[in-house]
């Protein structure tokens, strides 16, 4: 993996593993990486969009308080904040690289998540149940590079409600052209 991402200093490029009760939780699947999406809708002029992809600690931690002596042991200390490590979020986070790779697929739902962010949903959990997995991401330009940052990812058991679908290629095209991103 190339470490020449040249991204903002507070962004985590390589996550440190978390250890709890002598069990090591490997977070390397959330390390920063490049991913290229190819828009082949116009077969004579395919367009490539190359993104630096990063992930936030909210993908595997929670702010929910826990009582008892184990609470301090579950603290994950990231550069920006400390939050409680969440085993369920961690397990689901293993899907994130594949979900990010599939954002341009027609079968992947990309929708507005509010505040100028986008989200994708639906994943099969470890019990083979289809659940709503709300993956909140933002896209932006940084030093003339395209960036995709997954801000948070968590299961939504109460449903996602009505959403407005948006094409990932419309997002990428507008971002590359310095145009306004799609709004709901």
Buried (B, 14 or more C-beta within 10 A) or exposed (E): EEEEBEBEEEBBBEBEEBEEEEEEBEBEBBBBBBBEBEBEEEEEEEBEBEBBBBBBBBBBBBEEEEEEEEEEEBEBEBEEEEBBBBBEBBBBBBBBBEBBBBBBEEEBBBBBBEEBBBBBBBBEBEEEEEBBBBBBBBBEEBEEBBBBBBBBBBBEEEEBEEBEEBBBBBBBBBBBEEEEBBEE
